[in-house]
Amino acid sequence: MKKIVLAAGLALLTACASTTEQQLNLTLVPSTGSTSVGQGTALNLETQDLRSAQFVAVVDSGREQKQPLHAQQNLRVAFEEALTRQLTGQGYIVSQNSRGTMRVDILDTLLNVKHSVVKHEMEAKVNVQVVVESPRGKFVKRFEGNANTAGVSSASYEDMEALLNKLLNDVLASIANDRELNMYIVENL
């Protein structure tokens, strides 16, 4: 009997030790803004993740218990892939062989969650800088997004993913619909 109890206890400890940390799923969707704005203009796209930490969320459950959460996907790669599809959909040609470069610097992406069993508050922010370099000069613009939400129960991972993805997608849409940025690219590349 002791052997069975010992084996069951060992199996339970092994199962607890092998659980993986929950990660947030990024589902970035390119904006379907102006489809012909690019007019076949070629540009090279580069992205950089300049954040000081690689997690995308911090969950505060009280009593000084803060847990960082990472994304399942690499944020820089996911953003670049979505932006490439977005630019292509706008009529741009994303190519290494172009006269100019659009560089996107991810400066900040963070979701702060404070929750307990009975309520939660979430605050998210995204800060992205777009730099377009052409033979004629340089264009720099920041795109920022902020969102807050609260609820009467504990925050779920689905709630966190929904808020973070909405904010990232809003920033993508802002880039797609920015007339000043699009005019600079078309006129200078």
C-alpha positions as CSV (number, residue, x, y, z in Angstrom):
1,M,0.0,0.0,0.0
2,K,2.8,2.4,0.9
3,K,4.4,1.8,-2.6
4,I,1.1,2.7,-4.3
5,V,0.7,5.9,-2.3
6,L,4.3,6.8,-2.9
7,A,4.0,6.2,-6.6
8,A,0.8,8.2,-6.8
9,G,2.4,11.1,-4.9
10,L,5.5,11.0,-7.2
11,A,3.3,11.0,-10.3
12,L,1.4,14.0,-9.0
13,L,4.6,15.9,-8.2
14,T,5.9,15.1,-11.7
15,A,2.7,16.3,-13.3
16,C,2.8,19.6,-11.4
17,A,6.4,20.2,-12.2
18,S,5.9,19.6,-16.0
19,T,3.0,22.1,-16.4
20,T,3.9,24.8,-18.9
21,E,3.4,28.5,-18.3
22,Q,0.4,29.9,-20.0
23,Q,1.2,32.2,-23.0
24,L,-1.0,34.7,-24.8
25,N,-1.9,34.0,-28.4
26,L,-1.3,36.9,-30.8
27,T,-3.8,37.0,-33.7
28,L,-2.8,40.1,-35.7
29,V,-5.1,40.9,-38.6
30,P,-4.0,43.3,-41.4
31,S,-6.2,46.3,-41.9
32,T,-8.2,46.3,-45.2
33,G,-7.9,50.1,-45.6
34,S,-7.2,51.8,-48.9
35,T,-6.4,49.0,-51.3
36,S,-4.8,51.0,-54.1
37,V,-2.9,53.6,-52.2
38,G,0.5,52.0,-52.8
39,Q,0.2,52.1,-56.6
40,G,2.9,49.4,-57.0
41,T,5.5,51.3,-55.0
42,A,8.3,49.0,-53.8
43,L,9.7,49.2,-50.3
44,N,11.9,47.1,-48.1
45,L,10.3,46.3,-44.7
46,E,12.4,45.8,-41.5
47,T,11.2,45.5,-38.0
48,Q,12.9,45.8,-34.6
49,D,11.8,44.9,-31.2
50,L,13.3,47.5,-28.9
51,R,11.3,46.6,-25.8
52,S,13.3,46.3,-22.6
53,A,11.5,43.0,-21.6
54,Q,10.2,40.3,-23.8
55,F,6.9,39.6,-22.0
56,V,3.7,41.1,-23.2
57,A,1.7,41.1,-20.0
58,V,2.1,41.3,-16.2
59,V,-0.6,39.8,-14.0
60,D,-0.9,41.1,-10.5
61,S,-3.0,38.9,-8.3
62,G,-2.3,40.9,-5.1
63,R,0.0,40.2,-2.2
64,E,3.0,41.1,-4.4
65,Q,2.5,38.2,-6.7
66,K,3.2,39.5,-10.2
67,Q,3.5,37.0,-13.1
68,P,4.9,38.0,-16.5
69,L,3.2,36.4,-19.5
70,H,4.9,35.9,-22.9
71,A,3.3,35.6,-26.3
72,Q,3.2,32.2,-28.0
73,Q,4.6,33.9,-31.1
74,N,7.5,36.3,-31.5
75,L,5.9,39.7,-31.4
76,R,8.3,41.3,-33.9
77,V,7.8,38.4,-36.4
78,A,4.0,38.4,-36.0
79,F,3.8,42.2,-36.4
80,E,6.1,42.1,-39.5
81,E,4.1,39.3,-41.1
82,A,0.8,41.2,-40.6
83,L,2.3,44.4,-41.8
84,T,3.7,42.7,-44.9
85,R,0.2,41.3,-45.8
86,Q,-1.3,44.7,-45.0
87,L,1.1,46.7,-47.3
88,T,0.7,44.1,-50.1
89,G,-3.1,44.5,-49.8
90,Q,-2.7,48.2,-50.1
91,G,-0.9,47.9,-53.4
92,Y,2.7,48.2,-52.2
93,I,5.4,45.7,-53.3
94,V,7.5,44.5,-50.3
95,S,10.9,43.7,-51.7
96,Q,14.6,43.7,-50.7
97,N,15.3,45.4,-54.1
98,S,13.8,48.8,-53.5
99,R,15.0,52.4,-53.2
100,G,13.7,52.9,-49.7
101,T,13.1,51.2,-46.5
102,M,10.2,51.2,-44.0
103,R,11.5,50.3,-40.5
104,V,9.1,49.6,-37.7
105,D,10.4,49.8,-34.2
106,I,8.3,48.2,-31.5
107,L,9.0,50.4,-28.6
108,D,6.4,49.2,-26.1
109,T,3.7,46.5,-25.9
110,L,2.4,45.7,-22.4
111,L,-0.8,44.6,-20.8
112,N,-1.1,45.3,-17.0
113,V,-3.7,43.1,-15.3
114,K,-4.8,43.5,-11.7
115,H,-7.3,40.9,-10.6
116,S,-8.9,39.0,-7.8
117,V,-11.7,36.5,-7.7
118,V,-14.4,39.3,-7.8
119,K,-13.0,41.9,-10.2
120,H,-10.3,42.8,-12.7
121,E,-8.8,45.9,-14.3
122,M,-6.7,45.7,-17.5
123,E,-4.6,48.5,-19.0
124,A,-2.8,48.0,-22.3
125,K,-0.4,50.2,-24.3
126,V,1.3,49.8,-27.6
127,N,3.9,52.2,-28.9
128,V,5.4,51.8,-32.4
129,Q,7.6,54.0,-34.4
130,V,7.7,54.0,-38.2
131,V,10.8,55.3,-40.0
132,V,10.7,55.6,-43.8
133,E,14.1,56.3,-45.4
134,S,14.3,57.2,-49.1
135,P,16.9,58.8,-51.3
136,R,15.0,62.1,-50.7
137,G,15.1,62.0,-46.9
138,K,13.5,60.5,-43.9
139,F,10.0,60.3,-42.4
140,V,9.4,59.4,-38.8
141,K,6.0,59.0,-37.0
142,R,4.9,57.2,-33.8
143,F,1.7,55.3,-33.6
144,E,0.3,54.7,-30.1
145,G,-2.6,52.9,-28.6
146,N,-4.1,52.7,-25.1
147,A,-7.0,50.7,-23.8
148,N,-8.6,50.1,-20.4
149,T,-11.2,47.7,-19.3
150,A,-12.7,46.3,-16.1
151,G,-14.9,43.5,-15.1
152,V,-16.7,41.9,-12.2
153,S,-14.8,38.6,-12.2
154,S,-11.2,37.4,-12.5
155,A,-9.6,38.2,-15.9
156,S,-9.3,35.1,-18.1
157,Y,-6.5,34.5,-20.7
158,E,-9.1,35.0,-23.4
159,D,-10.0,38.5,-22.0
160,M,-6.3,39.4,-21.9
161,E,-5.7,38.1,-25.5
162,A,-8.8,40.0,-26.8
163,L,-7.7,43.4,-25.4
164,L,-4.0,43.0,-26.4
165,N,-4.9,41.8,-30.0
166,K,-7.5,44.6,-30.4
167,L,-4.9,47.2,-29.5
168,L,-2.2,45.8,-31.8
169,N,-4.7,45.5,-34.6
170,D,-5.8,49.1,-34.0
171,V,-2.2,50.3,-34.3
172,L,-1.9,48.3,-37.6
173,A,-5.0,50.0,-38.9
174,S,-3.7,53.4,-37.9
175,I,-0.5,52.7,-39.9
176,A,-2.6,51.6,-42.9
177,N,-4.9,54.6,-42.8
178,D,-2.3,57.3,-42.1
179,R,-2.5,59.6,-45.2
180,E,0.8,61.5,-44.4
181,L,2.8,58.2,-44.2
182,N,1.2,56.8,-47.4
183,M,1.8,60.1,-49.3
184,Y,5.4,60.2,-48.2
185,I,6.0,56.6,-49.4
186,V,4.3,57.1,-52.8
187,E,6.0,60.5,-53.5
188,N,9.5,59.6,-52.3
189,L,10.1,56.0,-53.2
